[in-house]
Amino acid sequence: MYDQEIKNRVKISVAAFAYEYLNSPIMSDADFDSLAQQINITKQTGNKTLDTFFEKYFTPDSGVWIHKHPEKNKLEYLYKEYYHKQYNIITWQ
Protein backbone atom coordinates (compact mmCIF):
# COMPACT_ATOMS: atom_id res chain seq x y z
CA MET A 1 0.00 0.00 0.00
CA TYR A 2 1.22 3.49 -0.81
CA ASP A 3 2.11 5.98 1.85
CA GLN A 4 -0.59 8.62 2.48
CA GLU A 5 1.93 11.44 1.96
CA ILE A 6 2.68 10.17 -1.54
CA LYS A 7 -1.05 9.95 -2.35
CA ASN A 8 -1.60 13.47 -1.06
CA ARG A 9 1.31 14.88 -3.04
CA VAL A 10 0.14 13.23 -6.25
CA LYS A 11 -3.43 14.42 -5.80
CA ILE A 12 -2.47 18.00 -4.92
CA SER A 13 -0.05 18.08 -7.87
CA VAL A 14 -2.64 16.85 -10.37
CA ALA A 15 -5.15 19.35 -8.97
CA ALA A 16 -2.68 22.23 -9.28
CA PHE A 17 -1.72 21.12 -12.80
CA ALA A 18 -5.36 20.93 -13.92
CA TYR A 19 -6.14 24.35 -12.48
CA GLU A 20 -2.98 26.22 -13.48
CA TYR A 21 -2.40 24.76 -16.95
CA LEU A 22 -5.82 23.62 -18.12
CA ASN A 23 -8.25 25.87 -16.26
CA SER A 24 -10.07 22.66 -15.36
CA PRO A 25 -10.34 22.25 -11.58
CA ILE A 26 -10.72 18.70 -10.28
CA MET A 27 -11.65 19.81 -6.75
CA SER A 28 -13.09 22.83 -5.00
CA ASP A 29 -10.84 25.57 -3.63
CA ALA A 30 -11.81 24.49 -0.11
CA ASP A 31 -10.81 20.87 -0.82
CA PHE A 32 -7.52 22.02 -2.37
CA ASP A 33 -6.77 24.21 0.65
CA SER A 34 -7.60 21.40 3.05
CA LEU A 35 -5.39 18.90 1.22
CA ALA A 36 -2.58 21.45 0.89
CA GLN A 37 -2.53 21.87 4.66
CA GLN A 38 -1.94 18.11 5.03
CA ILE A 39 1.23 18.10 2.91
CA ASN A 40 4.31 17.49 5.05
CA ILE A 41 7.26 18.84 3.08
CA THR A 42 9.75 17.42 5.56
CA LYS A 43 8.63 13.82 5.08
CA GLN A 44 10.90 11.73 2.90
CA THR A 45 8.98 9.48 0.51
CA GLY A 46 11.85 7.72 -1.21
CA ASN A 47 11.73 9.90 -4.34
CA LYS A 48 14.63 12.29 -3.84
CA THR A 49 13.72 14.48 -6.81
CA LEU A 50 10.14 15.06 -5.67
CA ASP A 51 11.07 15.28 -1.99
CA THR A 52 13.51 18.06 -2.86
CA PHE A 53 10.94 19.74 -5.10
CA PHE A 54 8.30 19.81 -2.36
CA GLU A 55 10.78 21.06 0.24
CA LYS A 56 11.98 23.84 -2.04
CA TYR A 57 8.87 25.01 -3.93
CA PHE A 58 5.61 23.81 -2.38
CA THR A 59 3.45 26.38 -0.64
CA PRO A 60 -0.03 25.50 0.63
CA ASP A 61 -1.58 28.87 -0.22
CA SER A 62 -1.57 28.54 -4.04
CA GLY A 63 -0.83 26.15 -6.87
CA VAL A 64 1.72 28.36 -8.62
CA TRP A 65 4.52 26.03 -7.47
CA ILE A 66 3.29 23.51 -10.06
CA HIS A 67 5.08 25.49 -12.80
CA LYS A 68 8.39 24.20 -11.39
CA HIS A 69 7.25 20.58 -10.98
CA PRO A 70 9.83 18.22 -12.52
CA GLU A 71 7.29 15.66 -13.78
CA LYS A 72 4.53 17.65 -15.48
CA ASN A 73 4.26 15.00 -18.18
CA LYS A 74 3.28 12.42 -15.54
CA LEU A 75 0.74 14.80 -14.00
CA GLU A 76 -0.77 15.36 -17.42
CA TYR A 77 -1.03 11.60 -17.94
CA LEU A 78 -2.78 11.15 -14.58
CA TYR A 79 -5.18 13.98 -15.35
CA LYS A 80 -6.03 12.43 -18.71
CA GLU A 81 -6.46 8.92 -17.33
CA TYR A 82 -8.46 9.71 -14.21
CA TYR A 83 -10.16 13.05 -14.67
CA HIS A 84 -10.69 13.86 -18.33
CA LYS A 85 -10.60 11.06 -20.88
CA GLN A 86 -11.10 13.41 -23.87
CA TYR A 87 -8.12 15.59 -23.02
CA ASN A 88 -5.40 15.72 -25.70
CA ILE A 89 -1.88 15.25 -24.33
CA ILE A 90 0.50 18.21 -24.54
CA THR A 91 4.19 17.50 -24.87
CA TRP A 92 6.23 18.92 -21.97
CA GLN A 93 9.80 19.18 -23.10
C-alpha positions as CSV (number, residue, x, y, z in Angstrom):
1,M,0.0,0.0,0.0
2,Y,1.2,3.5,-0.8
3,D,2.1,6.0,1.8
4,Q,-0.6,8.6,2.5
5,E,1.9,11.4,2.0
6,I,2.7,10.2,-1.5
7,K,-1.0,9.9,-2.3
8,N,-1.6,13.5,-1.1
9,R,1.3,14.9,-3.0
10,V,0.1,13.2,-6.3
11,K,-3.4,14.4,-5.8
12,I,-2.5,18.0,-4.9
13,S,-0.1,18.1,-7.9
14,V,-2.6,16.9,-10.4
15,A,-5.1,19.4,-9.0
16,A,-2.7,22.2,-9.3
17,F,-1.7,21.1,-12.8
18,A,-5.4,20.9,-13.9
19,Y,-6.1,24.3,-12.5
20,E,-3.0,26.2,-13.5
21,Y,-2.4,24.8,-16.9
22,L,-5.8,23.6,-18.1
23,N,-8.3,25.9,-16.3
24,S,-10.1,22.7,-15.4
25,P,-10.3,22.3,-11.6
26,I,-10.7,18.7,-10.3
27,M,-11.7,19.8,-6.7
28,S,-13.1,22.8,-5.0
29,D,-10.8,25.6,-3.6
30,A,-11.8,24.5,-0.1
31,D,-10.8,20.9,-0.8
32,F,-7.5,22.0,-2.4
33,D,-6.8,24.2,0.6
34,S,-7.6,21.4,3.1
35,L,-5.4,18.9,1.2
36,A,-2.6,21.4,0.9
37,Q,-2.5,21.9,4.7
38,Q,-1.9,18.1,5.0
39,I,1.2,18.1,2.9
40,N,4.3,17.5,5.0
41,I,7.3,18.8,3.1
42,T,9.7,17.4,5.6
43,K,8.6,13.8,5.1
44,Q,10.9,11.7,2.9
45,T,9.0,9.5,0.5
46,G,11.9,7.7,-1.2
47,N,11.7,9.9,-4.3
48,K,14.6,12.3,-3.8
49,T,13.7,14.5,-6.8
50,L,10.1,15.1,-5.7
51,D,11.1,15.3,-2.0
52,T,13.5,18.1,-2.9
53,F,10.9,19.7,-5.1
54,F,8.3,19.8,-2.4
55,E,10.8,21.1,0.2
56,K,12.0,23.8,-2.0
57,Y,8.9,25.0,-3.9
58,F,5.6,23.8,-2.4
59,T,3.5,26.4,-0.6
60,P,0.0,25.5,0.6
61,D,-1.6,28.9,-0.2
62,S,-1.6,28.5,-4.0
63,G,-0.8,26.2,-6.9
64,V,1.7,28.4,-8.6
65,W,4.5,26.0,-7.5
66,I,3.3,23.5,-10.1
67,H,5.1,25.5,-12.8
68,K,8.4,24.2,-11.4
69,H,7.2,20.6,-11.0
70,P,9.8,18.2,-12.5
71,E,7.3,15.7,-13.8
72,K,4.5,17.6,-15.5
73,N,4.3,15.0,-18.2
74,K,3.3,12.4,-15.5
75,L,0.7,14.8,-14.0
76,E,-0.8,15.4,-17.4
77,Y,-1.0,11.6,-17.9
78,L,-2.8,11.1,-14.6
79,Y,-5.2,14.0,-15.4
80,K,-6.0,12.4,-18.7
81,E,-6.5,8.9,-17.3
82,Y,-8.5,9.7,-14.2
83,Y,-10.2,13.1,-14.7
84,H,-10.7,13.9,-18.3
85,K,-10.6,11.1,-20.9
86,Q,-11.1,13.4,-23.9
87,Y,-8.1,15.6,-23.0
88,N,-5.4,15.7,-25.7
89,I,-1.9,15.3,-24.3
90,I,0.5,18.2,-24.5
91,T,4.2,17.5,-24.9
92,W,6.2,18.9,-22.0
93,Q,9.8,19.2,-23.1
